[in-house]
Amino acid sequence: MDRAQQRSAWAWVPSISFSQAVPYVAVMMLSTVMYKNLGVSNTDLAFYTAWLYLPWVIKPLWSPVVELFGTKRRWIVLLQLLTGAALASVALTLHLPDFFRMSLALLWLMAFSSATHDIASDGYYMLGLPTQHQQAAFVGVRSAFYKLAMIAGQGGLVYLAGKLATSSGDPAWAWSVVFCAMAALMLALSAYHQLILPRPDSDRSHAGGGALWKDFLRTFHSFFQKPGIKATLGFLLLYRLGEAQLLKMAAPFLLDPRAQGGLGLSTETFGVVYGTVGVCALVLGGLSGGVVISRFGLKRSLLPMVFIMHVPDLVFVYLATALPTNTVLISACLAVEQFGYGFGFSAFLLYMVLVADGEHKTAHYAICTGFMALGMMLPGMISGWIQQHLGYQHFFIWACISTLPAFAMTALVRIDSEFGKK
């Protein structure tokens, strides 16, 4: 890549990566904390916010639409504009009597917009950075700015919401301000990308391309013809069975008062210990997992990484039993759990790369991520109901038991002994 191309890529690769994370953070992370602050029950909170995973589950089904109509550049700009409008609309609903249903409908719109934006953005990266060398040079940049948006959202914006709610006594107003800030950011990014994004010659619509739909159907068929596909699907669906339930109830547990079995953290403290310390530990865990796999290969690393991912879930059993008040101790426990999660999840991501390898690797990887999202959505939907029947302590014990299918599926999948080694 020459210097002019590199400068050009630096102008848009970080900002698109950041913009991909903002709506995902809003839909999948901030909504849980917001609804908890606004008095929604754990059962309703878990069930309805878990449904928001659905667009990421089924996004491969409408990926040809992005190819058929318009350019990926245009999709990116318009979807960021739509996301900004949806974020602003959520802010306007929070003081209404029927805020829960209305805000959920808008978050659904944002989730579909975000999933479609991911399709367009991932395709645009391959067109704007056409060689494997260029794509490899910026893979770390993409990951870093995506994680930066997670820290800014789950940490900084949650902290801001907590501070505003404390000073005003009105959590609905505080979250309205936060969603307005995100709306302004997405609208600014849309305007920026309209001006700055390159226009690759290869970025064009394929309207009227009947062959595209035939290829699409053939791609799906070839995925389900892969050797060992039943074990693969079981692995994709069950690897995060326990973690899916735990993640959905982590925020309610940390925020609920001690009289209800929670830790009673303030919203701003939650933003620091879980949204900042926790996400940083998650990133470090992911980086460490990648190093281990490159040294030993995925086959040798997978079972130990499953242990390191799931055994730290026991810290939530400890927290729910001991109910410590020391913020440093709580932060350390959450850092251990999130480090293990990031460490083991890197193996899961690389396994999806292995499954997708072949003629249709991009489409097959998208199908894998759809099953991954389904494996998060279904357990998450019932996690609030289970927690309200068991209480936090027994719920976290149940979540740890729910990790056992991941160990069973790990023993069944086939992995080449050299895959993943540097």
N, C-alpha and C positions, 0 to 999 in steps of 0.2 A: 504494500500500500504506500503510495507516495505521500509527501507531507500535506499536500492540498486535500487529498482524500481523507487523510487521518484527521486534519483539522475539521473537515466537514462532518465526519462521523462523531467527533467529540461534541459537536454542536447539537446533535439530536439523539444519539444513543442513550446518554444518561437521562435526558428529559423524558423520553418515551418509556424507559424502564420505570422511572419514578411514577409516571402517569398510569402505568399498568397496575401499580400497587395501591394507589390511592383509593379507587372505588372498592377494590377487594378488601382492604383494611376497614373501610367504612361499613361494608355489608356484613363481613364475617367476624369482625372483632369489635368495632365500636358499637354496633347495634346491640350486642349482648350487654355491654356495660351500660349503655344508655337506657335500655328497657329495664334493667335492674334498678337503676337510679329512679326511674319513673314509676316503680311499683308493680311491674308485671311479674306474675308468678313464675317460678322456675319451670313448671310444666309447660306453660304457654310460651315462655321465652325460648326454651330449648326446641320445642316442636316447630314453631313457626320460623325461627331463624335458621334451623337446620334445612328447611325447605328451600332456603335461599341458595343452597349448594346446587340445586337442580340445573340451572343454566350451564354450569361448568361440567355437569354430568353428561348433558346431551349436546354440548356445543359441536362435537364432530358432525352431528346430523345436519346442521345448516352451514357448515364451512364452505360448501360449493357456492352458496349464495354470494359470499364475499368475492369469490373468483369470477362469478358470472356478471355481476353488476358493479360498475364503477371501478376506480383504482383503490388500492389499499391505502394510499396516501389520503384520499378523500374520506374513506371510511374512518381512518384514525381521527382526522380533524372533526368530522361531524359527530362521531361517538363521544369524543371528549366534550364537545359542546352539549350534547344530550346529557351526559353524566353531570356536568356542572349545573344544568337546569334541574335535574332530578335531586341533586344535593340541596339546592336552594329550596325546592319544593318540600323536601323533608323538614327543613327548618321551619317552614310556615305552618306545618301541621301539628307541631308538638304542643301547642296550647289549645287545640281543638278537643271537644269531648270524645270524639271517636279517633283520637290520634293514633292508637295502636294499629287499627286496620288500615287507615289511610297511609301512614308512614310505611307499613309493610308493603303495600301495593307499589309505592314509589321505590322502595328498596328492591323489589322484584324487577321493576323496570331497569334500575341501575345494574342489577346483577346480569340481566340479559345483555345490556349495553356493554358491561365490562367483559363478559365472556366473548362477545363478538369482537370487541376491541383487541382482546388477546389474539384471536385468530388473525386479524388484519395486521397487528403489530409483529407477530412472529413471522408472518409471510413477508412483511416489508423489510425486516432485518435481513432476510436472505436475498432480497433484491437490492437493498441499499448497500449491503456488504456481500458482494456476489461470490467471493472466493472463500474456501475453507480457512485459509490463513487469516483473512480479515475477520471472519466470524469468530475464530478462536482468540484473536487478539482482544476482542471486546466482550468475551463471555464473562470474565471477571467483573468488568465494569457494569454490565447488565445486572448481575447478581448483587453487587455492592449497592447500587442505587435503588434496587427493589427493596433490599433490607433496610436501607436508610429511610425509605418511606414508611416501612413498618414501625421503625423506632420512633419516627416523628409522629405517626398516627397513634399507635398503641401506647406510646410513652408520653410524648409532648402534648398531644391534643387531649388525651384523657386527663393528664395533670391540669391542663388549662380548664377543662370542664369542671373538675373538682374545685379548683380555686374560685371560678366564677359562681358555682353553685353555693359555696360557703359564704362568699361575700354578699350575694344577692338573696340567698334563701330560696331561690327558684331554679331547680335543676332543669326544668323544661327550657327556660330562657338560656341557661348556660349551654345546653346542647344545641339550641338554635344558633347561637353564636359560632360554635365549633363547626356545624354543618355549613353555615354561611361562609366561613373561612375556607373550607374545602371546596365549596362551589366557586369562590373567587379564584382559587388556585387552578382548578380544572378549566375554567373559562380563559384564564391567562395562558395556560399551556396550549389550549386549542388555538388561540390567536397566534402564539409563538410558532407552533408547528405549521400553521398555514403559511407563515412567512419563510420559515427556515428549512423545512423538509425538502431534500432533493427530489427531483422527478425522474427516477430511473426509466429508461426506455422500455424495460421489461415489465414495468408496472402498468398494466392495461387490463381492461375488462375482457371477458371471454363470452359475452352475451351470445346466445344462440348456440352455444357449444354443447350439443347433445352428447358428444363423446366424453365430456367432463363428468356427466352424470353416470355414464356407463363405467368409467374408471372409478368413480366414487363407490358404486355398488360392488365392483370387482375388488376394490381395496378392502371393504368390510368383509367380504367373503374370504379373502386370503388371510385376514387376521384370525378368523375363527377356524382356519385350517392349519394353524401352526402346531408343531409337535408339542404334546404336553399341555394343550391349551386349558384343560380343565384344572390342572394344578396351578397354572398361571393365573386364571381367573380367581381361584380360591385364595391365592396369595395376595392378589391386588385388593380383594374385598375384605380380607380378614387380618391383614398385617397391622392395621391401625384400629382394630375393633375396640380395644380397651382405651387407647389414646383418644379416639373420637368422642367417647363418652366423657372422659376426664376433661378434655379441653373445653367442652361445652359447659361444664359445671365449675371450672376453675374460677372464673370471674365471680359468679354468684357466691361461691364458698368464701372467697377472699373478702367480699363486700358485705355479706350478711352479718348481722349482729351476733355476738357470742351467745345470746339467749336462744338463737335459732341454730346454733352449732357452727357458725362461721367464725372468721377471724376478726370481723368488724373493722377492716381497714377503711380509711377514707378513700374517696375516689382519686385524690391526688397522690396518696401513698401507693395505691394500686398502680397508677401510671408509672411510678418510679420502679417499684420492686418487680412488677410483672411485665410492664410494657417496655422498660428500658434495660434493667439488669437481666430479666428473663430473655428478652430478644437477643441481647448481646451474647449471652451464654448459648443460645440456640445457634447463632451464626458461628461461634467458635467450635461448637460441636460438629456442625456441618463441615467446616474446614478440616477438622481433625479426622473425621470419618473419611473424607476424600484422600487424605494422606495415607491412612491405614490401608485403604483399598488399593491405592497405587503401589503400595509396598508388597502386599500379600495376595492381591487378587480378590475378587468378590466371593468366589467359592469358599476359600478358607476364612474369610472375614465375616461372612453373613451370620452364622450362628452366634459368635461372640457379640456382634453388633446388635442382634436381636435382644440378647441379654442386657446389654448396656442401654438400649433404648427403653426397655420395659421395666427392669428391676427398680430404677429410680422413681417409678410411679408410687412406690411405697412411701415416699416422703409425704404424699398427701394423706396417707393413713396416719402417719405420725402427727402431721399438723392438725388433722381433725380430732385426734385423740388428746394431744397435749395442749392444743390451743395456745401456743406461745404468744407472748406480747412483744418480744424483742424483734424489731424490724430487721436488724442485721441477720439474725438467725433465720427469719422467714425468707429474706432475700437469698441467703445461702442455699436453703432448701429448694427454692424455686429455680435457682441457677443450676443446681445439680440435676433436677428433673429436666429442665429445658436443654441443658448440654447433652444429656443422654438422648433426648428426643431428636435433636439435630444430628447427633452422631449416627443413630440408627436409621434416620430418615434418608441420609445420604446413600445408604445401601439400597433402600427402596427405589430411589430415583435412578440409580445406576442399573438396577434390575429392569426397570421399564425401558431403559436405553437398549439393554440386551434383547428384550422381547421385541422391540420395535425394529431392530436391525434387519435390513433387507431392502427390497425394491421400493416399498412404500413407507419408509421409516418415519417421515414427518406425520403422515396420517395415522399410522399405527401407534405412534407415541401419543397423539391426541386421544385415541381410543383408550389407551392405557390410563391417561389422566382422567378420562371420564369415569372409568371403573374405580379409580382411586377416590374421586369425589363422591361416587355412590357409596363407597365403603366408609366415608365420613358422614354422609347425610343420614343414612338409615339409622345407625346407632345413635347419632346425635339427636334425632327426633324424639326418641323415647327416654333419653338420659334424664331429663327433668322430671318425668313421671316416676322413674325408678328412684331418683334421689328423694323426692318428696315422700315416697313410701318407706324408704330405708333409713333416711337421715344421712348426713354427710359421711360419718365414719364408716357405716356399713356400705354406703354407695362406693366409696373409694376402694374398699376391700373387693367389692364386686368388679370394679373396673380393673383391678389387678388380676383377678381370676379370668376376666375377659381377654387378657393378653395371651392366654395359653394356646388358642387356635393359631396364633402367629408362629409359635414354635413348631406346631405340627405341620403347617404349610411349608415352613422353611426346610423341613426334612424331605419334602416331596418335589420341590422344584429342581430342574436340571440346569446346571451352570458349568460352562467350560472352565477348567482349572486355570487357564491363562487370562480369562476375561477380567479386565480392569487393571491388570498390572501395567506399570509404566514401562 
